[in-house]
């Protein structure tokens, strides 16, 4: 009898688990620093949770022509897209997935809502390279919102590769292994969608964890994170950035490096 009750309770627990979020792995315990930034459980990670703000050795001025946008995750819940449109935002990226265990329960409202008010939208994946291969996580991402369509309103997916909120900064990988993992993700994403994914990162993490690799600077658009008055020294040999996340107040805000016609061109591929 006891085993029957236990089995029924387990089944009920699975049925009541939140839709859009897989079982949370016990190993993903946020570090104290991550908890200070609102990451309290697996799946809570977001773009720029530990973005650098210190001055760099050299700076690049913001371009003369920019399009303003935002990026969001489950932390923003249901977003007032009409309000942000009226605030001048014309593109948005929404977190779709993390690792191979989490999908954002607010993704549909965020991804479709931004599109419905007229924005150009995209999806991003928060990578956890210690959990599974790059190919595995790219497929997980594409299957849960990270795909692409040539409709002039959908941007290529973005790989969010940055500080580990759950442990070692570089996820326990060597610099060479990290570069291989990123290449595996990007190659798989391109084979599934036909597009080169955007890479979101920052100079400090990229230098520590890839050796400032230049392997992707000629193929994948750069989305650089730096909360300051300029994007600063760019990582990895990229000659320019495509997106710049320049502040997190009152939520993550981004510049696109070009005018609206260039943003549409990126969406069209």
VOBA-1610 file (N, C-alpha, C; in pm, whole numbers, padded with zeros to 5 digits, always signed):
BEGIN
Unk+00083-00121+00000Unk+00000+00000+00000Unk+00086+00126+00000Unk+00190+00122+00085Unk+00277+00240+00092Unk+00340+00270-00043Unk+00383+00164-00116Unk+00447+00188-00246Unk+00348+00244-00346Unk+00220+00202-00338Unk+00119+00254-00428Unk+00096+00401-00403Unk+00089+00439-00275Unk+00068+00581-00240Unk+00186+00665-00287Unk+00306+00610-00264Unk+00425+00685-00306Unk+00427+00704-00457Unk+00393+00598-00531Unk+00391+00609-00675Unk+00288+00707-00724Unk+00170+00708-00661Unk+00066+00802-00700Unk+00109+00945-00673Unk+00174+00965-00559Unk+00219+01101-00524Unk+00322+01149-00624Unk+00412+01058-00665Unk+00514+01098-00763Unk+00450+01135-00894Unk+00350+01057-00937Unk+00281+01087-01062Unk+00211+01221-01055Unk+00145+01247-00942Unk+00076+01375-00925Unk+00175+01490-00928Unk+00291+01468-00865Unk+00392+01573-00867Unk+00436+01608-01006Unk+00450+01506-01093Unk+00489+01532-01232Unk+00381+01608-01305Unk+00255+01573-01277Unk+00145+01641-01345Unk+00134+01787-01304Unk+00173+01816-01180Unk+00160+01952-01129Unk+00285+02035-01152Unk+00391+01975-01208Unk+00513+02051-01233Unk+00484+02165-01329Unk+00550+02281-01312Unk+00522+02397-01397Unk+00545+02365-01543Unk+00451+02403-01628Unk+00468+02386-01771Unk+00581+02476-01818Unk+00661+02428-01914Unk+00768+02508-01971Unk+00899+02495-01898Unk+00900+02430-01782Unk+01024+02414-01708Unk+01044+02268-01676Unk+01157+02213-01717Unk+01188+02074-01688Unk+01227+02062-01541Unk+01241+01939-01495Unk+01283+01918-01357Unk+01415+01990-01332Unk+01426+02059-01220Unk+01544+02138-01191Unk+01655+02050-01133Unk+01772+02046-01195Unk+01880+01960-01148Unk+01933+02006-01014Unk+01947+01911-00922Unk+01990+01946-00787Unk+02130+02005-00786Unk+02212+01969-00885Unk+02350+02016-00888Unk+02360+02165-00916Unk+02257+02226-00970Unk+02263+02366-01009Unk+02224+02457-00892Unk+02313+02465-00797Unk+02292+02554-00684Unk+02361+02687-00710Unk+02287+02796-00718Unk+02350+02926-00747Unk+02455+02963-00643Unk+02560+03026-00689Unk+02664+03075-00599Unk+02608+03192-00517Unk+02674+03226-00408Unk+02629+03343-00330Unk+02621+03470-00415Unk+02718+03489-00504Unk+02715+03607-00591Unk+02593+03604-00683Unk+02563+03487-00738Unk+02446+03476-00825Unk+02318+03505-00748Unk+02311+03457-00625Unk+02191+03482-00544Unk+02171+03632-00518Unk+02282+03704-00504Unk+02272+03849-00486Unk+02214+03917-00609Unk+02222+03849-00724Unk+02169+03903-00849Unk+02036+03840-00888Unk+01970+03779-00792Unk+01834+03729-00816Unk+01826+03590-00875Unk+01939+03519-00885Unk+01937+03382-00937Unk+01929+03288-00819Unk+01812+03234-00794Unk+01791+03152-00675Unk+01774+03004-00705Unk+01760+02970-00833Unk+01742+02829-00871Unk+01785+02810-01015Unk+01798+02684-01055Unk+01833+02653-01193Unk+01727+02710-01287Unk+01774+02772-01395Unk+01683+02835-01490Unk+01672+02985-01472Unk+01717+03038-01360Unk+01704+03181-01333Unk+01809+03268-01402Unk+01911+03208-01460Unk+02018+03287-01520Unk+01966+03374-01633Unk+02029+03488-01652Unk+01985+03583-01755Unk+02106+03658-01809Unk+02087+03716-01926Unk+02194+03790-01992Unk+02250+03901-01902Unk+02381+03899-01887Unk+02446+04008-01816Unk+02424+04007-01666Unk+02396+03890-01608Unk+02371+03887-01464Unk+02493+03935-01385Unk+02611+03926-01447Unk+02733+03975-01384Unk+02813+04056-01485Unk+02747+04146-01556Unk+02812+04222-01663Unk+02918+04316-01607Unk+03030+04329-01677Unk+03137+04417-01631Unk+03106+04564-01655Unk+03154+04649-01565Unk+03132+04792-01579Unk+03263+04871-01576Unk+03373+04806-01543Unk+03500+04878-01528Unk+03549+04931-01662Unk+03618+05045-01662Unk+03672+05099-01787Unk+03770+05001-01851Unk+03774+05000-01982Unk+03870+04914-02054Unk+03984+04999-02106Unk+04078+04932-02170Unk+04199+05002-02214Unk+04172+05104-02324Unk+04076+05073-02408Unk+04038+05167-02513Unk+03888+05163-02530Unk+03834+05258-02599Unk+03688+05265-02612Unk+03648+05288-02757Unk+03525+05246-02785Unk+03463+05278-02913Unk+03337+05358-02881Unk+03318+05466-02950Unk+03199+05546-02927Unk+03077+05474-02981Unk+02961+05505-02923Unk+02837+05452-02976Unk+02818+05504-03118Unk+02765+05421-03209Unk+02750+05464-03348Unk+02648+05575-03362Unk+02658+05646-03474Unk+02565+05757-03497Unk+02423+05706-03519Unk+02411+05591-03588Unk+02279+05533-03616Unk+02260+05409-03530Unk+02159+05409-03446Unk+02130+05292-03362Unk+01980+05267-03363Unk+01946+05140-03339Unk+01808+05103-03311Unk+01806+05054-03166Unk+01707+05098-03091Unk+01699+05065-02949Unk+01616+04940-02928Unk+01665+04854-02836Unk+01591+04732-02804Unk+01610+04691-02660Unk+01549+04579-02624Unk+01560+04525-02489Unk+01577+04374-02498Unk+01625+04313-02388Unk+01623+04168-02376Unk+01561+04131-02242Unk+01485+04021-02241Unk+01406+03983-02125Unk+01419+03833-02098Unk+01382+03796-01976Unk+01381+03656-01934Unk+01260+03636-01844Unk+01255+03525-01773Unk+01142+03500-01684Unk+01132+03602-01573Unk+01243+03670-01542Unk+01241+03772-01436Unk+01145+03886-01467Unk+01120+03911-01596Unk+01028+04019-01634Unk+00883+03971-01644Unk+00859+03842-01641Unk+00723+03791-01648Unk+00654+03835-01777Unk+00526+03866-01767Unk+00451+03917-01882Unk+00489+04063-01905Unk+00544+04091-02021Unk+00599+04223-02050Unk+00494+04313-02114Unk+00494+04442-02077Unk+00407+04543-02138Unk+00470+04587-02269Unk+00445+04511-02374Unk+00511+04538-02501Unk+00467+04669-02564Unk+00341+04703-02552Unk+00295+04830-02607Unk+00367+04947-02539Unk+00389+04933-02409Unk+00459+05038-02336Unk+00602+05054-02384Unk+00672+04943-02408Unk+00810+04952-02454Unk+00817+05000-02599Unk+00719+04964-02678Unk+00713+05017-02815Unk+00699+05169-02811Unk+00610+05217-02727Unk+00590+05362-02713Unk+00713+05430-02657Unk+00799+05353-02587Unk+00923+05404-02532Unk+01036+05406-02636Unk+01005+05362-02759Unk+01102+05370-02867Unk+01178+05242-02896Unk+01144+05132-02829Unk+01215+05006-02853Unk+01159+04939-02978Unk+01250+04893-03064Unk+01209+04836-03192Unk+01254+04692-03213Unk+01329+04637-03117Unk+01361+04495-03123Unk+01371+04439-02982Unk+01358+04308-02971Unk+01365+04242-02841Unk+01414+04100-02857Unk+01497+04058-02763Unk+01536+03918-02751Unk+01476+03864-02621Unk+01422+03744-02627Unk+01364+03678-02510Unk+01439+03549-02482Unk+01467+03523-02357Unk+01530+03397-02320Unk+01434+03283-02348Unk+01480+03184-02422Unk+01400+03066-02451Unk+01437+02950-02360Unk+01568+02925-02348Unk+01612+02804-02280Unk+01742+02828-02203Unk+01770+02732-02114Unk+01896+02728-02040Unk+01940+02584-02032Unk+02069+02560-02062Unk+02122+02424-02054Unk+02040+02329-02140Unk+02011+02212-02083Unk+01923+02116-02148Unk+01813+02072-02052Unk+01773+02169-01964Unk+01679+02133-01857Unk+01573+02239-01830Unk+01577+02353-01898Unk+01485+02462-01862Unk+01439+02537-01986Unk+01309+02565-01991Unk+01256+02658-02090Unk+01173+02762-02018Unk+01180+02884-02065Unk+01118+02999-02001Unk+00965+02989-02009Unk+00895+02983-01897Unk+00749+02971-01902Unk+00679+03095-01957Unk+00749+03208-01964Unk+00692+03331-02018Unk+00732+03353-02164Unk+00803+03258-02222Unk+00859+03279-02354Unk+00754+03315-02459Unk+00643+03244-02462Unk+00542+03269-02566Unk+00490+03411-02558Unk+00459+03459-02435Unk+00409+03596-02421Unk+00513+03697-02464Unk+00638+03670-02433Unk+00745+03764-02463Unk+00782+03762-02612Unk+00800+03645-02666Unk+00844+03631-02805Unk+00734+03674-02902Unk+00613+03630-02879Unk+00501+03666-02967Unk+00450+03807-02939Unk+00455+03848-02812Unk+00406+03981-02777Unk+00489+04091-02839Unk+00621+04074-02841Unk+00707+04175-02902Unk+00680+04182-03053Unk+00664+04067-03114Unk+00633+04061-03257Unk+00500+04129-03289Unk+00401+04105-03204Unk+00266+04155-03231Unk+00255+04306-03223Unk+00345+04373-03149Unk+00340+04519-03144Unk+00425+04582-03254Unk+00494+04499-03332Unk+00572+04551-03444Unk+00722+04539-03431Unk+00770+04487-03318Unk+00913+04473-03300Unk+00969+04358-03383Unk+01098+04366-03412Unk+01174+04254-03465Unk+01223+04175-03344Unk+01199+04045-03343Unk+01224+03967-03222Unk+01323+03854-03246Unk+01384+03810-03136Unk+01476+03697-03141Unk+01470+03622-03010Unk+01533+03505-03008Unk+01538+03421-02888Unk+01683+03395-02850Unk+01707+03375-02719Unk+01844+03342-02678Unk+01847+03221-02586Unk+01965+03158-02582Unk+01989+03039-02501Unk+02101+03068-02402Unk+02077+03044-02274Unk+02182+03058-02172Unk+02256+02925-02164Unk+02383+02927-02204Unk+02461+02804-02213Unk+02515+02761-02077Unk+02512+02631-02054Unk+02580+02570-01939Unk+02664+02455-01995Unk+02785+02485-02042Unk+02865+02387-02116Unk+02907+02264-02036Unk+02894+02268-01904Unk+02930+02152-01824Unk+02818+02047-01820Unk+02700+02078-01871Unk+02587+01987-01861Unk+02577+01889-01976Unk+02604+01935-02097Unk+02589+01850-02216Unk+02663+01916-02331Unk+02667+01849-02444Unk+02743+01899-02558Unk+02679+02024-02618Unk+02757+02095-02696Unk+02703+02210-02768Unk+02592+02171-02862Unk+02608+02058-02930Unk+02504+02011-03021Unk+02375+01982-02947Unk+02386+01917-02832Unk+02266+01886-02752Unk+02192+02012-02714Unk+02264+02114-02668Unk+02196+02236-02624Unk+02144+02319-02741Unk+02213+02315-02854Unk+02161+02384-02973Unk+02030+02322-03018Unk+02023+02191-03019Unk+01898+02124-03056Unk+01787+02153-02954Unk+01821+02152-02828Unk+01725+02184-02723Unk+01667+02325-02745Unk+01754+02418-02778Unk+01715+02557-02803Unk+01625+02569-02925Unk+01667+02511-03036Unk+01588+02520-03159Unk+01450+02459-03140Unk+01444+02348-03069Unk+01317+02278-03051Unk+01222+02349-02955Unk+01271+02450-02883Unk+01189+02517-02782Unk+01186+02669-02802Unk+01187+02711-02927Unk+01168+02853-02956Unk+01281+02921-03027Unk+01397+02855-03040Unk+01512+02922-03097Unk+01526+02911-03248Unk+01425+02857-03314Unk+01432+02844-03460Unk+01424+02981-03526Unk+01440+02983-03659Unk+01442+03110-03733Unk+01356+03096-03858Unk+01292+03205-03897Unk+01215+03206-04022Unk+01245+03335-04097Unk+01248+03329-04230Unk+01279+03447-04311Unk+01151+03527-04333Unk+01106+03595-04229Unk+00985+03677-04237Unk+01017+03826-04222Unk+01145+03859-04211Unk+01185+03999-04194Unk+01162+04053-04055Unk+01114+03968-03966Unk+01082+04012-03830Unk+01144+03923-03723Unk+01222+03822-03766Unk+01281+03727-03671Unk+01433+03726-03685Unk+01502+03758-03576Unk+01647+03762-03574Unk+01706+03623-03551Unk+01830+03601-03593Unk+01893+03472-03563Unk+01905+03453-03412Unk+01901+03329-03369Unk+01913+03300-03226Unk+02046+03346-03171Unk+02050+03368-03040Unk+02172+03415-02974Unk+02218+03313-02870Unk+02348+03287-02869Unk+02412+03204-02768Unk+02464+03295-02658Unk+02406+03286-02540Unk+02449+03363-02423Unk+02554+03280-02351Unk+02681+03317-02369Unk+02792+03242-02311Unk+02871+03336-02221Unk+02860+03316-02090Unk+02915+03411-01993Unk+02940+03343-01860Unk+02956+03423-01756Unk+02988+03372-01623Unk+02888+03265-01578Unk+02942+03163-01512Unk+02861+03053-01460Unk+02799+03092-01326Unk+02667+03101-01317Unk+02606+03136-01189Unk+02598+03020-01091Unk+02637+02901-01135Unk+02621+02781-01053Unk+02754+02718-01011Unk+02867+02781-01041Unk+02994+02721-01004Unk+03112+02788-01071Unk+03210+02708-01113Unk+03334+02759-01171Unk+03307+02849-01291Unk+03376+02960-01296Unk+03352+03062-01398Unk+03347+03005-01538Unk+03440+02916-01570Unk+03450+02860-01706Unk+03387+02721-01714Unk+03299+02689-01621Unk+03223+02564-01624Unk+03311+02440-01620Unk+03435+02455-01569Unk+03525+02342-01558Unk+03592+02301-01688Unk+03576+02381-01793Unk+03635+02349-01924Unk+03765+02426-01944Unk+03858+02365-02015Unk+03977+02437-02058Unk+03939+02535-02167Unk+04029+02626-02199Unk+04001+02723-02305Unk+03977+02653-02438Unk+04057+02553-02470Unk+04039+02481-02596Unk+03907+02406-02599Unk+03872+02345-02485Unk+03745+02272-02479Unk+03626+02365-02490Unk+03638+02485-02433Unk+03529+02582-02442Unk+03509+02626-02588Unk+03618+02652-02658Unk+03608+02691-02799Unk+03542+02578-02878Unk+03578+02455-02849Unk+03519+02341-02919Unk+03370+02330-02888Unk+03334+02353-02763Unk+03192+02347-02724Unk+03112+02454-02800Unk+03163+02575-02803Unk+03095+02684-02873Unk+03081+02651-03021Unk+03187+02598-03081Unk+03182+02562-03223Unk+03076+02454-03247Unk+03066+02358-03159Unk+02967+02251-03170Unk+02826+02309-03166Unk+02802+02402-03075Unk+02672+02466-03066Unk+02641+02543-03195Unk+02735+02625-03238Unk+02711+02711-03354Unk+02692+02630-03482Unk+02773+02527-03500Unk+02759+02444-03620Unk+02624+02374-03622Unk+02580+02326-03507Unk+02451+02258-03500Unk+02338+02356-03524Unk+02349+02474-03464Unk+02244+02575-03485Unk+02233+02611-03633Unk+02346+02629-03698Unk+02342+02665-03840Unk+02286+02551-03925Unk+02321+02429-03891Unk+02268+02315-03968Unk+02117+02303-03952Unk+02063+02345-03837Unk+01919+02337-03813Unk+01843+02454-03872Unk+01904+02571-03878Unk+01831+02693-03914Unk+01882+02762-04040Unk+02005+02733-04079Unk+02066+02803-04191Unk+02128+02937-04154Unk+02126+02972-04026Unk+02178+03101-03981Unk+02297+03084-03888Unk+02386+03183-03891Unk+02493+03191-03792Unk+02438+03261-03669Unk+02443+03193-03556Unk+02390+03251-03433Unk+02473+03370-03386Unk+02407+03461-03319Unk+02473+03573-03252Unk+02543+03518-03127Unk+02660+03571-03093Unk+02729+03535-02969Unk+02721+03653-02873Unk+02660+03629-02755Unk+02656+03729-02648Unk+02763+03694-02546Unk+02852+03789-02517Unk+02956+03765-02419Unk+03015+03899-02376Unk+03125+03893-02299Unk+03197+04015-02263Unk+03346+03987-02265Unk+03424+04091-02271Unk+03569+04079-02287Unk+03633+03998-02176Unk+03595+04021-02052Unk+03659+03954-01939Unk+03635+03803-01944Unk+03509+03762-01958Unk+03480+03618-01961Unk+03542+03553-02083Unk+03528+03614-02199Unk+03579+03556-02322Unk+03729+03536-02315Unk+03799+03632-02254Unk+03944+03621-02241Unk+03981+03509-02146Unk+03915+03503-02030Unk+03944+03398-01932Unk+03917+03259-01987Unk+03803+03243-02053Unk+03751+03109-02078Unk+03772+03057-02219Unk+03807+03145-02314Unk+03840+03098-02450Unk+03981+03139-02492Unk+04051+03211-02404Unk+04182+03264-02444Unk+04169+03376-02544Unk+04056+03445-02541Unk+04024+03553-02636Unk+04027+03501-02780Unk+03967+03384-02800Unk+03966+03319-02931Unk+03907+03410-03039Unk+03970+03405-03155Unk+03922+03480-03272Unk+03850+03389-03372Unk+03813+03269-03328Unk+03761+03168-03419Unk+03626+03203-03481Unk+03553+03296-03420Unk+03416+03320-03465Unk+03392+03463-03513Unk+03498+03543-03516Unk+03480+03686-03543Unk+03442+03717-03687Unk+03463+03624-03778Unk+03428+03649-03918Unk+03296+03586-03959Unk+03234+03513-03868Unk+03110+03441-03904Unk+02991+03478-03818Unk+03013+03500-03689Unk+02901+03517-03596Unk+02894+03659-03542Unk+02778+03723-03553Unk+02764+03859-03501Unk+02792+03864-03350Unk+02856+03971-03307Unk+02890+03990-03166Unk+02785+04074-03095Unk+02743+04026-02979Unk+02659+04103-02887Unk+02743+04120-02761Unk+02795+04238-02740Unk+02887+04262-02630Unk+02812+04323-02512Unk+02851+04280-02392Unk+02791+04333-02269Unk+02893+04423-02200Unk+02853+04546-02176Unk+02934+04638-02096Unk+02847+04755-02055Unk+02829+04771-01924Unk+02744+04877-01872Unk+02828+05002-01848Unk+02838+05081-01952Unk+02921+05200-01946Unk+02881+05291-02061Unk+02955+05397-02081Unk+02921+05493-02186Unk+02971+05453-02324Unk+03049+05345-02330Unk+03095+05292-02458Unk+03107+05141-02445Unk+03110+05069-02557Unk+03125+04924-02550Unk+03265+04878-02515Unk+03362+04969-02523Unk+03498+04936-02482Unk+03570+04846-02580Unk+03678+04785-02533Unk+03757+04693-02614Unk+03675+04568-02643Unk+03664+04534-02768Unk+03583+04418-02805Unk+03663+04289-02792Unk+03597+04180-02759Unk+03668+04052-02746Unk+03690+03986-02881Unk+03777+03886-02881Unk+03783+03787-02986Unk+03811+03833-03128Unk+03871+03951-03144Unk+03904+03995-03279Unk+03788+04048-03359Unk+03671+04062-03298Unk+03559+04121-03373Unk+03592+04267-03406Unk+03576+04307-03532Unk+03609+04444-03569Unk+03503+04545-03524Unk+03382+04496-03500Unk+03274+04583-03454Unk+03169+04495-03386Unk+03084+04558-03307Unk+02975+04483-03245Unk+02849+04498-03329Unk+02759+04402-03318Unk+02627+04411-03380Unk+02525+04460-03279Unk+02532+04406-03157Unk+02448+04454-03048Unk+02538+04489-02930Unk+02493+04586-02852Unk+02564+04625-02730Unk+02461+04639-02618Unk+02474+04553-02517Unk+02390+04565-02397Unk+02459+04666-02306Unk+02398+04784-02293Unk+02469+04895-02230Unk+02418+04929-02090Unk+02303+04876-02050Unk+02253+04902-01915Unk+02154+04792-01876Unk+02133+04779-01746Unk+02031+04685-01695Unk+01921+04761-01621Unk+01916+04891-01638Unk+01819+04972-01565Unk+01721+05041-01661Unk+01590+05025-01641Unk+01523+04943-01539Unk+01516+04796-01577Unk+01561+04763-01697Unk+01582+04625-01742Unk+01687+04630-01850Unk+01730+04515-01899Unk+01839+04512-01998Unk+01800+04589-02124Unk+01885+04685-02162Unk+01862+04763-02283Unk+01982+04752-02376Unk+01954+04757-02506Unk+02054+04726-02607Unk+02049+04825-02723Unk+02167+04849-02781Unk+02179+04922-02906Unk+02206+04822-03018Unk+02141+04840-03133Unk+02181+04772-03256Unk+02269+04868-03333Unk+02381+04817-03384Unk+02481+04901-03451Unk+02442+04923-03597Unk+02348+05013-03619Unk+02302+05044-03753Unk+02160+05098-03749Unk+02105+05127-03865Unk+01969+05180-03868Unk+01868+05066-03888Unk+01742+05103-03897Unk+01636+05003-03906Unk+01651+04913-04029Unk+01697+04969-04139Unk+01712+04888-04261Unk+01817+04780-04242Unk+01923+04808-04166Unk+02026+04708-04140Unk+01975+04601-04043Unk+01891+04640-03949Unk+01831+04542-03859Unk+01741+04447-03936Unk+01662+04502-04028Unk+01577+04416-04111Unk+01663+04323-04197Unk+01776+04374-04247Unk+01865+04292-04328Unk+01920+04175-04246Unk+01954+04201-04119Unk+02001+04092-04033Unk+01892+03989-04011Unk+01770+04037-03993Unk+01658+03944-03976Unk+01637+03859-04102Unk+01651+03918-04216Unk+01628+03846-04341Unk+01742+03749-04376Unk+01858+03774-04321Unk+01970+03685-04348Unk+02034+03710-04482
//
